[in-house]
Amino acid sequence: MSGAVTFDGAPPPGTINLGIGQPSADLLPVDLVRQASQSFFDHAQPLELNYGVPQGDERFLASLAAFLTEGYGAEVAADELFVTGGSSQGLDLASLVFARPGDTIFVEEPSYFLAFQIFRDHGLNIVGIPVDDDGLCDDVIQRELKSHKPAFLYTIPSYHNPGGQCTSETRRRRIVELATQHDFLIVADEVYQLLHYYDMPPPAYGTMTASGRVVSLGSFSKILAPGMRLGWIQTSTDLRTRLMAGGFINSGGSINHISSHIVRQTIDNGSLTSHIENLRRVYRGRLEAMDAALHEHFSGIANWTRPDGGYFFWVQFDDSVDTAPLRDKARALETGFQGGATFSTKDKLHNCLRLCFAHYNEADIREGIARMRPLFD
Ligand SMILES: Cc1ncc(COP(=O)(O)O)c(C=O)c1O
């Protein structure tokens, strides 16, 4: 079926569902991936189709280290990197290796809702820690440590999903100190770190692996294509050794070995960097279109802070508003959003909603928000 779009959450034709947290089709670079695949297969050696070494192909890890060194503006070494099947798989592996069923973990309130199921799969108890404009509240972590001993803290430090904000550098460093003093790990989901549209975000937790407390998750889903199912973990050598010791890796070797050969070409020939520059330009335009449309239609009835990167706006209404039942009504108006409570660890945040500016062009974003306005009359 040529041109068929099949993905989780595809809306009916004509609907502009700003709840979808995925890139638009025009930003999925088929030519770039075709050329990279071609140049890999033109010279492929038989052993490159065999199992890969547990941590991932060494040439890929060297290219990735150079790419991250440039992107983070700080030295990243190949021997701190481990190939994953994306951030979700990295999170699943971290939950398996660094926690036991019944353990407590700290998770931001709100947080990426699909991570909750991964934690539940591993029998982990979630304790929510609030975020504010400066990101994760380190003072509340400190307070909660009096009654809990978490195996790890799960955080989305840059361009939060759904909140959009960045945790400040001061707080990041303080949280690493707390993790060291209280012996827990920081599982930092840094999938949006390179999607900055104005100034650079604070340093990635990936640059703080020397603490021995950091497990930083990265992914090509947001900067190249989710279908590659390729990402990485950046961590200290000791923690990397523990990640590699699992039965799944022992049996199957490097995760998504062939994808890593293809993505290596995109790093080495510079096409990934040009693609990310284009994403930054396009997403910045969409972000500004969404901000302007919100000002036009939602001033005085909702609050939001314009994010500086990532995919999302988090919009807050009066406490009397419950956004969940409005989703059906939104569908009837051929628009859509994600309700706030979906992202809550405690079934709260009913008065909030999340909008994504990655999946539609600027005109559709303006139209989708205009259609939403009557829901709040
Ligand atoms: C915070 C966060 N983590 C993980 C993912 C999924 O990443 P991946 O495709 O690398 O598994 C997403 C995608 O929406 C996300 O927003």
Ligand as a Chemical Component Dictionary entry (heavy atoms), coordinates in Angstrom:
data_LIG
# 
_chem_comp.id                   LIG 
_chem_comp.type                 NON-POLYMER 
_chem_comp.pdbx_formal_charge   0 
_chem_comp.three_letter_code    LIG 
# 
loop_
_chem_comp_atom.comp_id 
_chem_comp_atom.atom_id 
_chem_comp_atom.alt_atom_id 
_chem_comp_atom.type_symbol 
_chem_comp_atom.charge 
_chem_comp_atom.model_Cartn_x 
_chem_comp_atom.model_Cartn_y 
_chem_comp_atom.model_Cartn_z 
_chem_comp_atom.pdbx_ordinal 
LIG C1 C1 C 0 11.185 10.980 27.368 1  
LIG C2 C2 C 0 11.130 9.912  26.339 2  
LIG N1 N1 N 0 11.797 8.771  26.515 3  
LIG C3 C3 C 0 11.774 7.794  25.602 4  
LIG C4 C4 C 0 11.042 7.915  24.438 5  
LIG C5 C5 C 0 11.059 6.771  23.470 6  
LIG O1 O1 O 0 12.358 6.689  22.952 7  
LIG P1 P1 P 0 12.830 5.531  21.975 8  
LIG O2 O2 O 0 12.087 5.662  20.692 9  
LIG O3 O3 O 0 14.287 5.789  21.833 10 
LIG O4 O4 O 0 12.565 4.222  22.638 11 
LIG C6 C6 C 0 10.321 9.075  24.210 12 
LIG C7 C7 C 0 9.501  9.223  23.001 13 
LIG O5 O5 O 0 8.486  9.893  22.986 14 
LIG C8 C8 C 0 10.371 10.099 25.176 15 
LIG O6 O6 O 0 9.701  11.250 25.015 16 
# 
loop_
_chem_comp_bond.comp_id 
_chem_comp_bond.atom_id_1 
_chem_comp_bond.atom_id_2 
_chem_comp_bond.value_order 
_chem_comp_bond.pdbx_ordinal 
LIG C1 C2 SING 1  
LIG C2 N1 SING 2  
LIG C2 C8 DOUB 3  
LIG N1 C3 DOUB 4  
LIG C3 C4 SING 5  
LIG C4 C5 SING 6  
LIG C4 C6 DOUB 7  
LIG C5 O1 SING 8  
LIG O1 P1 SING 9  
LIG P1 O2 DOUB 10 
LIG P1 O3 SING 11 
LIG P1 O4 SING 12 
LIG C6 C7 SING 13 
LIG C6 C8 SING 14 
LIG C7 O5 DOUB 15 
LIG C8 O6 SING 16 
# 
